[in-house]
Amino acid sequence: MRLEEFLEIRRNLRRFSDFGRYNYPRGSLFGILSQKRVDFVKRNYHRFSSRLEEIEEEWRRKKRFPKWLRLPPVLRLKLLMKSLGFSDREIGVHFRNPEKSEFGEMIWKAVYTDYLYSPVAVGIQAARGRIGELMIRDFLEAKNIEFKDEGMLRPAKKTPDFYIEDGLEIEGKKIRWIESKALFGDPNTHRIYSKKQYEPYTKIYGEGLVIYWLGKIENLDSSVSLKDHSFIPHKAKTFLLEMKVFFADKRAEDVAELFNAVVWEWNSEEVYSKKFLDELLDLFHEVRGNVVVTNYNRGLKRVLRNMGFEILTFP
């Protein structure tokens, strides 16, 4: 993506419904929107948190958030609770046990609509990261290339996802390490990770390669080689790039075969329950690529849409 186009897209993206305006994969646009929102939080959270008295006053008078408190749902609710005198420990207890909290319904709504800071969002991002690493692992194993992963490199403090002692020839360079990023590679994100990870890795291990699975800006200023999702052919990319979750009952196995997916039989009904949340987290803990959900309900579809996924249902 050209820098000028990226800046225009980032400026105009405000919600998921804006994705249809651009001819880019849903995952790429989700990555751009997510990073835009995270940048906003980093810039403004301190300013919002310094106005706790105003938040409390608005809530006690009108039982609502101030209009200027434009934070993601989980952070907004936590600031409200903090303004009402709850400690960080107490807030954590309430979020872990919404069914026992006076803010229970608000907590559930925040958890199921916040695609950045909720436990569900964190679990999904972990799944994206794991799938990216699995695709690189499959790529290296298919080429019979010996490597060490992060676990094998510890207790070293600076560890890329993959270290290739004998090197891998890519475009005239002998690559010694590969880092997987289930993110969109924009200039700011790349600059931050270059300082924190890529430059130290290069000093320790030699030439490296970073794969931005959700796409990247063309011609980024970089001391390491950069690739996007097109570098490695793999069916699991559909989950990352298209953000599709398939729903089917009678045809579940046929749909799974068609999309190289696994079948997950859903068991929870009540959305506002720990059982439902735990199963949702289990689903994304186990996912390794595309998934077909069977025995589903409308509540599950709604939550996944809130997290940015496109739902495809097969009767």
C-alpha positions in Angstrom: 0.0 0.0 0.0 1.3 3.5 -0.9 1.9 5.8 2.0 -0.5 8.4 0.7 -3.3 5.9 0.3 -2.6 4.5 3.8 -2.9 8.0 5.3 -6.2 8.6 3.6 -7.6 5.2 4.7 -6.4 5.7 8.2 -7.9 9.2 8.4 -11.4 8.0 7.1 -11.7 4.7 8.9 -13.9 5.1 11.9 -15.9 1.8 12.2 -16.2 -1.6 10.6 -18.9 -0.5 8.2 -16.3 1.7 6.5 -14.4 -1.4 5.3 -16.6 -1.7 2.2 -15.3 1.5 0.8 -11.8 0.1 0.2 -10.5 -2.7 -2.0 -8.2 -4.2 0.6 -8.6 -7.4 2.7 -10.8 -7.0 5.8 -7.9 -8.0 8.0 -5.7 -5.3 6.7 -8.3 -2.6 7.3 -9.0 -4.0 10.7 -5.3 -3.7 11.5 -5.2 -0.1 10.4 -8.3 0.8 12.3 -7.1 -1.0 15.5 -3.7 0.7 15.4 -5.4 4.1 14.9 -7.6 3.5 18.0 -4.7 2.3 20.1 -2.7 5.3 19.1 -5.6 7.5 20.2 -5.7 5.8 23.6 -2.0 6.2 24.1 -2.2 9.9 23.3 -5.3 10.7 25.3 -5.7 8.3 28.2 -3.8 10.4 30.7 -5.9 13.4 29.9 -9.1 11.5 30.4 -7.9 9.8 33.6 -7.2 13.3 35.1 -10.9 14.2 34.9 -12.3 11.5 37.2 -14.4 14.1 39.2 -16.2 15.1 36.0 -16.8 11.5 35.1 -18.3 10.8 38.5 -20.5 13.9 38.5 -21.9 13.0 35.1 -22.7 9.5 36.2 -24.3 10.5 39.5 -26.4 13.2 37.8 -27.4 11.5 34.6 -26.2 7.8 34.8 -24.2 8.1 31.7 -20.6 8.6 30.4 -19.5 12.1 29.5 -19.7 12.6 25.7 -16.0 13.5 25.6 -14.9 10.2 27.2 -14.2 8.6 23.8 -12.4 5.5 25.0 -13.0 1.8 24.1 -15.7 0.3 26.2 -13.5 -1.6 28.7 -11.2 1.3 29.4 -14.2 3.7 29.7 -16.0 1.5 32.2 -12.9 1.0 34.3 -12.3 4.8 34.4 -15.9 5.2 35.6 -15.5 2.6 38.3 -12.2 4.3 39.3 -14.0 7.7 39.5 -16.5 6.1 41.9 -13.7 5.0 44.3 -13.0 1.5 43.2 -9.3 0.4 43.5 -7.6 -1.4 40.6 -7.8 -4.6 42.5 -11.5 -4.2 43.1 -12.1 -3.4 39.5 -10.3 -6.5 38.5 -12.5 -8.6 40.8 -15.6 -7.1 39.3 -14.4 -7.8 35.7 -13.6 -11.4 36.6 -17.0 -12.0 38.3 -19.5 -9.8 36.4 -22.4 -12.0 37.6 -21.7 -10.8 41.2 -21.1 -7.1 40.3 -23.5 -4.2 40.5 -22.0 -3.3 37.1 -22.6 -6.8 35.7 -24.5 -5.9 32.6 -22.2 -3.0 31.7 -19.2 -5.2 32.1 -20.6 -7.9 29.9 -21.5 -5.4 27.2 -18.0 -3.9 27.4 -16.3 -7.3 27.2 -18.4 -8.3 24.1 -18.1 -5.0 22.2 -14.5 -3.9 22.8 -12.3 -5.3 20.0 -9.1 -3.9 21.5 -9.0 -4.3 25.3 -11.5 -7.0 26.2 -10.4 -10.5 27.2 -12.0 -11.7 23.9 -10.0 -9.2 21.9 -6.7 -10.2 23.6 -7.5 -13.9 22.9 -8.2 -13.2 19.3 -5.0 -11.3 18.8 -3.1 -14.1 20.5 -4.7 -16.5 17.9 -3.6 -14.2 15.1 0.0 -14.2 16.3 0.0 -18.0 16.8 -1.4 -18.6 13.3 1.3 -16.3 11.8 4.0 -18.3 13.5 2.5 -21.6 12.5 2.5 -20.6 8.9 6.2 -19.7 9.1 7.0 -23.0 10.8 5.2 -24.9 8.1 7.1 -22.9 5.4 10.5 -23.7 7.0 9.7 -27.4 7.6 8.4 -27.8 4.0 11.9 -26.6 2.8 13.7 -28.9 5.4 15.3 -25.8 7.0 16.5 -26.4 10.5 15.6 -23.6 12.9 15.2 -22.7 16.6 12.1 -21.1 17.9 11.8 -18.7 20.8 11.5 -21.5 23.4 14.7 -23.1 22.2 16.5 -19.7 22.3 15.6 -18.9 25.9 16.9 -17.8 28.4 18.3 -15.3 25.9 16.6 -11.9 26.6 16.2 -11.0 22.9 14.6 -13.8 20.9 13.1 -13.6 17.4 10.3 -16.0 16.6 12.7 -18.2 14.4 16.5 -18.4 14.3 18.1 -20.1 11.3 21.8 -20.8 12.1 22.7 -21.9 8.6 20.8 -19.0 7.1 18.1 -18.8 4.4 18.8 -17.1 1.0 16.2 -14.5 0.2 16.8 -12.0 -2.5 20.5 -12.1 -2.2 20.6 -11.9 1.6 21.5 -14.6 4.1 18.5 -14.4 6.5 19.3 -15.6 10.0 16.1 -14.8 11.8 12.4 -14.3 11.0 9.9 -12.3 13.0 6.1 -12.8 12.6 3.8 -9.8 13.1 0.0 -10.2 12.8 -0.2 -6.5 12.3 -0.3 -3.9 9.6 3.2 -2.5 9.0 2.7 1.2 9.1 5.6 3.7 9.6 5.0 4.3 13.3 4.5 0.6 14.2 7.6 -0.4 12.2 9.7 2.3 13.9 8.6 1.2 17.4 9.4 -2.5 16.7 12.6 -1.7 14.9 14.0 0.0 18.0 12.6 -2.6 20.5 13.2 -5.8 18.5 14.6 -5.7 14.9 17.7 -3.7 15.6 18.8 -5.7 18.7 18.0 -9.0 16.8 20.3 -7.8 13.9 23.2 -7.1 16.3 22.8 -10.5 17.9 21.8 -12.8 15.1 22.6 -11.1 11.8 20.3 -10.3 8.8 16.6 -10.7 9.5 13.2 -10.8 7.9 9.9 -9.5 9.3 6.6 -10.6 7.9 3.6 -8.3 8.4 0.7 -10.6 7.8 -1.9 -7.9 7.5 0.1 -5.9 4.9 2.5 -3.0 5.0 3.4 0.3 3.5 5.6 0.2 0.4 9.2 1.1 0.7 9.3 1.4 4.5 12.6 2.7 5.8 14.0 -0.4 7.2 17.3 -2.0 8.2 15.7 -5.5 7.9 14.0 -7.3 5.0 10.2 -6.9 5.0 7.4 -9.1 3.5 3.7 -9.3 3.7 1.2 -12.2 3.5 2.0 -12.8 -0.2 5.4 -14.2 0.7 4.1 -17.5 2.1 1.2 -19.4 0.4 -0.9 -20.9 3.2 -4.6 -21.6 3.6 -4.6 -20.3 7.1 -4.1 -16.8 5.8 -7.9 -16.6 5.2 -8.5 -16.3 8.9 -6.1 -13.4 9.2 -6.8 -11.6 6.0 -10.5 -12.1 5.4 -11.6 -12.4 9.0 -14.3 -14.9 8.1 -15.9 -17.3 10.5 -18.1 -20.0 9.0 -21.3 -21.2 10.5 -23.0 -24.5 9.5 -25.0 -27.3 11.0 -25.9 -30.2 8.6 -23.1 -29.3 6.2 -20.4 -28.5 8.7 -18.0 -31.2 7.6 -18.5 -30.3 3.9 -17.9 -26.6 4.6 -14.8 -27.5 6.7 -13.4 -29.5 3.8 -14.1 -26.7 1.4 -12.3 -24.1 3.4 -9.6 -26.3 5.0 -11.2 -25.6 8.4 -11.8 -27.3 11.7 -15.2 -27.8 13.1 -16.1 -26.4 16.5 -19.3 -27.5 18.2 -20.7 -24.7 20.3 -22.2 -25.6 23.7 -23.0 -22.3 25.5 -26.4 -20.5 25.2 -26.5 -17.6 27.8 -24.2 -14.9 26.4 -23.9 -13.0 29.7 -22.3 -15.9 31.5 -18.8 -17.1 32.4 -19.4 -20.4 30.5 -20.0 -18.5 27.3 -17.0 -16.3 27.7 -14.7 -19.2 28.7 -15.8 -21.2 25.6 -15.2 -18.2 23.4 -11.7 -17.9 24.8 -11.2 -21.7 24.4 -12.2 -21.4 20.7 -9.6 -18.8 20.0 -7.0 -20.6 22.1 -7.4 -23.7 19.9 -7.9 -22.2 16.5 -5.1 -22.8 14.0 -6.7 -21.3 10.9 -10.2 -21.3 9.5 -13.0 -22.5 11.7 -16.6 -23.8 11.1 -18.9 -23.4 14.1 -21.8 -25.7 14.5 -24.7 -25.8 17.0 -24.3 -22.0 17.1 -26.7 -19.2 18.3 -27.4 -15.6 17.4 -25.6 -14.3 20.5 -22.3 -15.9 19.3 -22.7 -14.3 15.8 -23.3 -10.9 17.4 -20.2 -11.1 19.6 -18.0 -12.1 16.7 -19.3 -9.3 14.5 -18.5 -6.9 17.3 -15.0 -8.2 17.2 -14.7 -7.4 13.5 -15.4 -10.8 11.9 -17.5 -11.4 8.8 -20.0 -14.2 9.4 -20.8 -16.6 6.6 -23.7 -19.0 7.3 -24.4 -22.2 5.4 -27.9 -23.7 5.9 
